[in-house]
C-alpha cells in the first residue's frame, strides 16, 4: 500500500481528490491502491519530566537542570484516536510519501510519528507550495527523496528540544524561587515568550514614564528668484534633549 501522510484533514482531502483516493475510511481516504491519511497538527509531543523520573513531579531546585539523556515523546491525548489510525496504516504501508506542510514544522510533525511507529520502508517527500489542483499535480510529478528535507527535521527538532530545556528548567527555577519569596503562582518562562514579554513590558514602562514637554518647530518661507516655498529646520543630532 502506498500511503500519503498529510498534516491536516483538509490537505488530505485535496490531495486525495487528485490521486483518486475518494473512498472515506476512519481517519483516511483510499482508492486505486493509495491511502491518504493525516495528522491534526502535532499528534505527539515531548514527554514531561516526570515521564523520565517520577520524582521530578515535585518541583525543587536540587533536581535542576533536567537534561534527558534519551529524549521521549508521548501521544497527545486529544488526538490519540487519529494517531492510532496513522500507526495502523504505517504498519501496512509498503511506501510512504510525506505530504505535510513544506516547512520545518511539517517535517517534524511527520517524522516524529514515523520514528515512534517504527516505519522503516521507503519514503519520498511531496513538496507543496499551494493546494490548488495544478500545484498538487505538479508536485506529485516531482516527488523528492526524503533525504533532501531531512535537515529541516533536525532543525525543527533542535528548536523543539531547546524550547523544552528552557521552558521546563527555567519555569521550575523561577517558580520555586517565587514561592520562597511568597508568590504562590507558576512563573512560566519560555525561549520565545519571555523575551517577547520583556519587549511589551519595556514599552509599557516607556509609555508610563512619558512626560509631555514643550516642542517647537521652526518653519520658514524661502524664495530665490522664483515661487516661495516652505521649509522646516531639522536640528542636527545632539542639539535637542
Buried (B, 14 or more C-beta within 10 A) or exposed (E): EBBBBBBBBEBBBBBBBBBEBEEEEEBBBBBEEBBBBBBBEBBBBBBEBEBBEEEBEEBEEEBBEBEBEEEEBEBBEEBEEBBBBBBBBBEEBEEBBBBBBBEBBBBBBBBBBBEBBEBEEEBBBBBBEEBEEEBBEBBBEEBBEBEEBBEBBEBBBEBBBEBBBBBBBBBBBBBBEBBEEEEEEEBEBBBEEBEEEEEEEEEEEEEEEEEEEEEEEEEEEEEEEEEEEEEEEEEEEEEEE
